[in-house]
Amino acid sequence: MTTVESAPPSTERWTNQWKELYEEVINTGLCTGCAGCVVSCPHEVIGYQHEEGHYKPFHLETELGHDNCVHGEKGCTSCTRACPRFRTWEQDADMHLFGKTRNDDAMYGQYRQLLLCRAADAETHDKGQDGGFVGAMLIWLLQHDYIDAALTSFLEGDGSSWKAKPGLARNREEVLASSGSRYTYSANTLALKEAQEAGLNRLALVGMSCQSSVLPVMWKRKVGKTGKPFLFNIGLLCSKTFDDAIFEELFLAKYGLRKEEMVKMNIKGVFQIWMKDGSYHEIDLKECHKWTREGCKMCPDFAAEHADISTGGIGEDNAWTLCVVRTELGEEVMNRMIADGTVVARPAETDATAMKLLRTLSIVSRRRWPEFADRSPSVGVPPPKKKADGTAPAAH
């Protein structure tokens, strides 16, 4: 008896375009401002203002109004294919990277290793944030011919404005110049155009969680050529960013801290600020909440769950970086850096505070995901504990 294999199920044709993106993501508040749709648009009709109060894509052509697209009506679907908040984005990225969706209790995504790391090189460690891991990794990737450049963020001008902007790091000096954290937004994907103009086609992306999901979503949905130059994806643990106005309206107005006098900042349960005169200041994060950027208020992904390596300083001290190694490539690079002494590493479980915060902050972020959107990011999320009076705590 001869058996005939049944044909695989046909994939539903993707027809979603700017009209659906505007209705379901931009107009609902799901848009994070990652600029994935901007850099993937083959017709260059999606604009973006990298300024406070904006950080959102908008349509440059007005024939069909701001909420529809002539090219989309003709079949172009690149913008929705690239969006890391459009419909089943989490499942799509998971399937591309791991071949399966996350387990219900995997609040900070799928991974291979959990480590605490620090750069062995003193200058890289000192100029970087916490353990200086991202700087050490970018320098290593450049020196070992994995990449030609990294899309990351810099500070405008001499840095005294603390205004973050996307840019390219092509060598050790530029990596060190980009080191350190700022807690305002930078859509690093926008530096792709500069890389293309320079003829660079082996790239790493350093981006917050929303940006690090752009690449696997693009790859899974076959957006075209945009995602092909990216060979490494570094995600930054991120619970929120702040509007630039926080410098004038809170730090200066209430505490007299001038941004041009700041030399470093960090968040460790409080907003930490170091000044040129050697003074150190702490500001309660509850005071900063008013300046939370709009694009962050519904983001469910604290842990940058779709990067090759996700990294951030949430440990007990400022000298180590927590690293969530997620992919086979990420593990290869991490093991090689440890083996040749580029970084010093120890198990993340040696820092109970870091492990607890990783899970707690991931849960807090997932609770922000709205009920009207695809439910995948909310699967398995435990409900908030009730207060003594029986009410649930307010969401942040």
Secondary structure as UniProt FT lines:
FT   HELIX           18..21
FT   HELIX           22..26
FT   TURN            27..29
FT   HELIX           36..40
FT   TURN            42..43
FT   STRAND          46..48
FT   TURN            52..53
FT   STRAND          57..59
FT   TURN            63..64
FT   TURN            66..67
FT   HELIX           70..73
FT   TURN            74..75
FT   HELIX           78..82
FT   TURN            84..85
FT   HELIX           89..98
FT   TURN            104..105
FT   TURN            107..108
FT   STRAND          113..119
FT   HELIX           122..127
FT   TURN            130..131
FT   HELIX           133..143
FT   TURN            144..145
FT   STRAND          149..155
FT   TURN            157..161
FT   STRAND          164..169
FT   HELIX           172..177
FT   HELIX           188..191
FT   HELIX           192..197
FT   TURN            198..199
FT   STRAND          203..208
FT   HELIX           209..212
FT   HELIX           214..221
FT   TURN            226..229
FT   STRAND          230..236
FT   TURN            244..245
FT   HELIX           247..252
FT   TURN            253..255
FT   HELIX           259..261
FT   STRAND          262..267
FT   STRAND          270..275
FT   TURN            276..277
FT   STRAND          280..284
FT   HELIX           285..288
FT   HELIX           289..291
FT   HELIX           294..296
FT   TURN            297..298
FT   TURN            305..306
FT   STRAND          309..312
FT   TURN            318..319
FT   STRAND          321..325
FT   HELIX           328..339
FT   TURN            340..341
FT   STRAND          343..347
FT   HELIX           348..350
FT   HELIX           352..366
FT   TURN            367..368
FT   TURN            371..372
FT   HELIX           376..378
FT   TURN            379..380
FT   TURN            388..389
//
